[in-house]
């Protein structure tokens, strides 16, 4: 963790680069809470840079500030896009697909649950675990914490598993 002297250096650097950070935020349409997230991410990048350079802020050129802000903005946008994709195959969508498939065969609620369980069981193990946790309301960070995976791996496994499940239940693909 950064010591008190690093905290002051970080805040001074963020204040010095406030205009650069705002320009990067505007360029990528990040306002309000997203701007706050961007500033926080830039703080972390400055902290890492200071740690690797012996705590000397003179080694951080203003161009680094813009580069850090732009990189953080792009990472934030990618994260938002990944989160939107995660929400595409939501529990409601999966439930509707299972219900539609079961209604074609005049199935009962038990039949619907059995169809869903069979579809989930057909997924590869890692995806199956991620999908079960996602469908029980866990977000990628919670899935990562429970499984020991990185948040990126948890998000990717859940997304791919949900997409595979959706394709299987809609009859567009198999689970292999």
DRENVEX-509780 format. One record per residue (C-alpha): residue in three letters; x, y, z; residue number from 1. Coordinates in nm, 2 decimals. Layout:
N
atom code=ala | east=X | north=Y | up=Z | pos=NUM
...
END
This chain:
176
atom code=unk | east=0.00 | north=0.00 | up=0.00 | pos=1
atom code=unk | east=0.12 | north=0.35 | up=-0.06 | pos=2
atom code=unk | east=0.24 | north=0.54 | up=0.25 | pos=3
atom code=unk | east=0.12 | north=0.88 | up=0.35 | pos=4
atom code=unk | east=0.39 | north=1.05 | up=0.15 | pos=5
atom code=unk | east=0.28 | north=0.86 | up=-0.16 | pos=6
atom code=unk | east=-0.09 | north=0.95 | up=-0.10 | pos=7
atom code=unk | east=0.00 | north=1.32 | up=-0.10 | pos=8
atom code=unk | east=0.21 | north=1.27 | up=-0.42 | pos=9
atom code=unk | east=-0.07 | north=1.09 | up=-0.58 | pos=10
atom code=unk | east=-0.33 | north=1.36 | up=-0.50 | pos=11
atom code=unk | east=-0.09 | north=1.63 | up=-0.61 | pos=12
atom code=unk | east=-0.04 | north=1.45 | up=-0.94 | pos=13
atom code=unk | east=-0.41 | north=1.39 | up=-0.99 | pos=14
atom code=unk | east=-0.48 | north=1.76 | up=-0.92 | pos=15
atom code=unk | east=-0.20 | north=1.86 | up=-1.16 | pos=16
atom code=unk | east=-0.35 | north=1.64 | up=-1.43 | pos=17
atom code=unk | east=-0.72 | north=1.71 | up=-1.37 | pos=18
atom code=unk | east=-0.76 | north=1.88 | up=-1.70 | pos=19
atom code=unk | east=-0.60 | north=1.60 | up=-1.89 | pos=20
atom code=unk | east=-0.81 | north=1.34 | up=-1.71 | pos=21
atom code=unk | east=-1.13 | north=1.55 | up=-1.78 | pos=22
atom code=unk | east=-1.04 | north=1.57 | up=-2.15 | pos=23
atom code=unk | east=-0.99 | north=1.19 | up=-2.17 | pos=24
atom code=unk | east=-1.33 | north=1.14 | up=-1.99 | pos=25
atom code=unk | east=-1.51 | north=1.37 | up=-2.23 | pos=26
atom code=unk | east=-1.34 | north=1.21 | up=-2.53 | pos=27
atom code=unk | east=-1.49 | north=0.88 | up=-2.43 | pos=28
atom code=unk | east=-1.82 | north=1.01 | up=-2.29 | pos=29
atom code=unk | east=-1.75 | north=0.92 | up=-1.93 | pos=30
atom code=unk | east=-1.94 | north=1.15 | up=-1.70 | pos=31
atom code=unk | east=-2.07 | north=1.15 | up=-1.34 | pos=32
atom code=unk | east=-1.99 | north=0.82 | up=-1.16 | pos=33
atom code=unk | east=-1.79 | north=0.70 | up=-1.46 | pos=34
atom code=unk | east=-1.56 | north=1.01 | up=-1.43 | pos=35
atom code=unk | east=-1.51 | north=0.92 | up=-1.06 | pos=36
atom code=unk | east=-1.42 | north=0.56 | up=-1.16 | pos=37
atom code=unk | east=-1.18 | north=0.70 | up=-1.42 | pos=38
atom code=unk | east=-1.01 | north=0.93 | up=-1.16 | pos=39
atom code=unk | east=-0.98 | north=0.64 | up=-0.92 | pos=40
atom code=unk | east=-0.82 | north=0.42 | up=-1.19 | pos=41
atom code=unk | east=-0.58 | north=0.69 | up=-1.28 | pos=42
atom code=unk | east=-0.49 | north=0.72 | up=-0.91 | pos=43
atom code=unk | east=-0.41 | north=0.35 | up=-0.90 | pos=44
atom code=unk | east=-0.20 | north=0.38 | up=-1.22 | pos=45
atom code=unk | east=0.00 | north=0.67 | up=-1.07 | pos=46
atom code=unk | east=0.05 | north=0.48 | up=-0.75 | pos=47
atom code=unk | east=0.19 | north=0.18 | up=-0.94 | pos=48
atom code=unk | east=0.41 | north=0.41 | up=-1.15 | pos=49
atom code=unk | east=0.54 | north=0.58 | up=-0.84 | pos=50
atom code=unk | east=0.61 | north=0.25 | up=-0.67 | pos=51
atom code=unk | east=0.81 | north=0.12 | up=-0.96 | pos=52
atom code=unk | east=1.00 | north=0.45 | up=-1.00 | pos=53
atom code=unk | east=1.11 | north=0.50 | up=-0.64 | pos=54
atom code=unk | east=0.84 | north=0.75 | up=-0.55 | pos=55
atom code=unk | east=0.97 | north=1.03 | up=-0.76 | pos=56
atom code=unk | east=0.68 | north=1.22 | up=-0.93 | pos=57
atom code=unk | east=0.94 | north=1.40 | up=-1.15 | pos=58
atom code=unk | east=0.97 | north=1.08 | up=-1.34 | pos=59
atom code=unk | east=0.60 | north=1.10 | up=-1.45 | pos=60
atom code=unk | east=0.57 | north=1.32 | up=-1.75 | pos=61
atom code=unk | east=0.24 | north=1.50 | up=-1.83 | pos=62
atom code=unk | east=0.22 | north=1.27 | up=-2.14 | pos=63
atom code=unk | east=0.20 | north=0.98 | up=-1.90 | pos=64
atom code=unk | east=-0.10 | north=1.14 | up=-1.73 | pos=65
atom code=unk | east=-0.29 | north=1.16 | up=-2.06 | pos=66
atom code=unk | east=-0.18 | north=0.81 | up=-2.15 | pos=67
atom code=unk | east=-0.29 | north=0.68 | up=-1.81 | pos=68
atom code=unk | east=-0.63 | north=0.86 | up=-1.84 | pos=69
atom code=unk | east=-0.69 | north=0.73 | up=-2.20 | pos=70
atom code=unk | east=-0.59 | north=0.37 | up=-2.11 | pos=71
atom code=unk | east=-0.81 | north=0.38 | up=-1.80 | pos=72
atom code=unk | east=-1.10 | north=0.52 | up=-2.00 | pos=73
atom code=unk | east=-1.07 | north=0.25 | up=-2.26 | pos=74
atom code=unk | east=-1.05 | north=-0.02 | up=-1.99 | pos=75
atom code=unk | east=-1.36 | north=0.12 | up=-1.82 | pos=76
atom code=unk | east=-1.55 | north=0.12 | up=-2.15 | pos=77
atom code=unk | east=-1.44 | north=-0.24 | up=-2.21 | pos=78
atom code=unk | east=-1.55 | north=-0.34 | up=-1.87 | pos=79
atom code=unk | east=-1.89 | north=-0.18 | up=-1.92 | pos=80
atom code=unk | east=-1.93 | north=-0.35 | up=-2.25 | pos=81
atom code=unk | east=-1.84 | north=-0.69 | up=-2.10 | pos=82
atom code=unk | east=-2.10 | north=-0.63 | up=-1.82 | pos=83
atom code=unk | east=-2.37 | north=-0.55 | up=-2.07 | pos=84
atom code=unk | east=-2.29 | north=-0.88 | up=-2.25 | pos=85
atom code=unk | east=-2.31 | north=-1.06 | up=-1.92 | pos=86
atom code=unk | east=-2.66 | north=-0.93 | up=-1.88 | pos=87
atom code=unk | east=-2.77 | north=-1.04 | up=-2.22 | pos=88
atom code=unk | east=-2.83 | north=-1.40 | up=-2.12 | pos=89
atom code=unk | east=-3.00 | north=-1.32 | up=-1.79 | pos=90
atom code=unk | east=-3.19 | north=-1.55 | up=-1.57 | pos=91
atom code=unk | east=-3.52 | north=-1.43 | up=-1.72 | pos=92
atom code=unk | east=-3.41 | north=-1.51 | up=-2.07 | pos=93
atom code=unk | east=-3.29 | north=-1.85 | up=-1.98 | pos=94
atom code=unk | east=-3.62 | north=-1.92 | up=-1.79 | pos=95
atom code=unk | east=-3.82 | north=-1.80 | up=-2.09 | pos=96
atom code=unk | east=-3.63 | north=-2.03 | up=-2.32 | pos=97
atom code=unk | east=-3.68 | north=-2.33 | up=-2.09 | pos=98
atom code=unk | east=-4.05 | north=-2.25 | up=-2.05 | pos=99
atom code=unk | east=-4.10 | north=-2.21 | up=-2.43 | pos=100
atom code=unk | east=-3.92 | north=-2.54 | up=-2.49 | pos=101
atom code=unk | east=-4.12 | north=-2.72 | up=-2.22 | pos=102
atom code=unk | east=-4.45 | north=-2.57 | up=-2.34 | pos=103
atom code=unk | east=-4.39 | north=-2.72 | up=-2.68 | pos=104
atom code=unk | east=-4.41 | north=-3.06 | up=-2.51 | pos=105
atom code=unk | east=-4.68 | north=-2.95 | up=-2.26 | pos=106
atom code=unk | east=-4.43 | north=-2.98 | up=-1.98 | pos=107
atom code=unk | east=-4.50 | north=-2.92 | up=-1.61 | pos=108
atom code=unk | east=-4.28 | north=-2.69 | up=-1.39 | pos=109
atom code=unk | east=-4.08 | north=-3.00 | up=-1.29 | pos=110
atom code=unk | east=-4.02 | north=-3.07 | up=-1.66 | pos=111
atom code=unk | east=-3.90 | north=-2.72 | up=-1.71 | pos=112
atom code=unk | east=-3.66 | north=-2.75 | up=-1.42 | pos=113
atom code=unk | east=-3.54 | north=-3.08 | up=-1.55 | pos=114
atom code=unk | east=-3.47 | north=-2.94 | up=-1.89 | pos=115
atom code=unk | east=-3.28 | north=-2.65 | up=-1.75 | pos=116
atom code=unk | east=-3.08 | north=-2.88 | up=-1.52 | pos=117
atom code=unk | east=-2.99 | north=-3.11 | up=-1.82 | pos=118
atom code=unk | east=-2.88 | north=-2.82 | up=-2.03 | pos=119
atom code=unk | east=-2.66 | north=-2.69 | up=-1.74 | pos=120
atom code=unk | east=-2.52 | north=-3.03 | up=-1.68 | pos=121
atom code=unk | east=-2.42 | north=-3.06 | up=-2.05 | pos=122
atom code=unk | east=-2.19 | north=-2.75 | up=-2.01 | pos=123
atom code=unk | east=-1.81 | north=-2.80 | up=-1.95 | pos=124
atom code=unk | east=-1.74 | north=-2.81 | up=-1.57 | pos=125
atom code=unk | east=-1.59 | north=-2.46 | up=-1.54 | pos=126
atom code=unk | east=-1.87 | north=-2.30 | up=-1.73 | pos=127
atom code=unk | east=-2.13 | north=-2.50 | up=-1.54 | pos=128
atom code=unk | east=-1.99 | north=-2.37 | up=-1.21 | pos=129
atom code=unk | east=-1.98 | north=-2.01 | up=-1.34 | pos=130
atom code=unk | east=-2.33 | north=-2.03 | up=-1.48 | pos=131
atom code=unk | east=-2.48 | north=-2.18 | up=-1.16 | pos=132
atom code=unk | east=-2.32 | north=-1.90 | up=-0.96 | pos=133
atom code=unk | east=-2.44 | north=-1.63 | up=-1.20 | pos=134
atom code=unk | east=-2.79 | north=-1.77 | up=-1.21 | pos=135
atom code=unk | east=-2.80 | north=-1.77 | up=-0.83 | pos=136
atom code=unk | east=-2.73 | north=-1.39 | up=-0.84 | pos=137
atom code=unk | east=-2.35 | north=-1.37 | up=-0.81 | pos=138
atom code=unk | east=-2.16 | north=-1.11 | up=-1.00 | pos=139
atom code=unk | east=-1.82 | north=-1.19 | up=-1.16 | pos=140
atom code=unk | east=-1.62 | north=-1.06 | up=-0.86 | pos=141
atom code=unk | east=-1.82 | north=-1.29 | up=-0.63 | pos=142
atom code=unk | east=-1.78 | north=-1.58 | up=-0.86 | pos=143
atom code=unk | east=-1.40 | north=-1.52 | up=-0.87 | pos=144
atom code=unk | east=-1.39 | north=-1.50 | up=-0.49 | pos=145
atom code=unk | east=-1.57 | north=-1.83 | up=-0.45 | pos=146
atom code=unk | east=-1.38 | north=-2.02 | up=-0.71 | pos=147
atom code=unk | east=-1.03 | north=-1.87 | up=-0.69 | pos=148
atom code=unk | east=-1.04 | north=-1.76 | up=-1.05 | pos=149
atom code=unk | east=-0.95 | north=-1.41 | up=-1.16 | pos=150
atom code=unk | east=-1.25 | north=-1.18 | up=-1.21 | pos=151
atom code=unk | east=-1.18 | north=-1.18 | up=-1.59 | pos=152
atom code=unk | east=-1.18 | north=-1.56 | up=-1.61 | pos=153
atom code=unk | east=-1.50 | north=-1.57 | up=-1.40 | pos=154
atom code=unk | east=-1.67 | north=-1.32 | up=-1.62 | pos=155
atom code=unk | east=-1.56 | north=-1.49 | up=-1.94 | pos=156
atom code=unk | east=-1.67 | north=-1.84 | up=-1.82 | pos=157
atom code=unk | east=-2.01 | north=-1.71 | up=-1.71 | pos=158
atom code=unk | east=-2.07 | north=-1.52 | up=-2.03 | pos=159
atom code=unk | east=-1.96 | north=-1.81 | up=-2.25 | pos=160
atom code=unk | east=-2.15 | north=-2.06 | up=-2.05 | pos=161
atom code=unk | east=-2.47 | north=-1.85 | up=-2.06 | pos=162
atom code=unk | east=-2.44 | north=-1.80 | up=-2.43 | pos=163
atom code=unk | east=-2.39 | north=-2.17 | up=-2.48 | pos=164
atom code=unk | east=-2.69 | north=-2.24 | up=-2.26 | pos=165
atom code=unk | east=-2.90 | north=-1.99 | up=-2.45 | pos=166
atom code=unk | east=-2.80 | north=-2.14 | up=-2.78 | pos=167
atom code=unk | east=-2.88 | north=-2.49 | up=-2.65 | pos=168
atom code=unk | east=-3.21 | north=-2.40 | up=-2.51 | pos=169
atom code=unk | east=-3.32 | north=-2.20 | up=-2.82 | pos=170
atom code=unk | east=-3.22 | north=-2.50 | up=-3.04 | pos=171
atom code=unk | east=-2.96 | north=-2.30 | up=-3.22 | pos=172
atom code=unk | east=-2.66 | north=-2.50 | up=-3.11 | pos=173
atom code=unk | east=-2.53 | north=-2.78 | up=-2.90 | pos=174
atom code=unk | east=-2.35 | north=-2.77 | up=-2.57 | pos=175
atom code=unk | east=-2.03 | north=-2.93 | up=-2.69 | pos=176
END
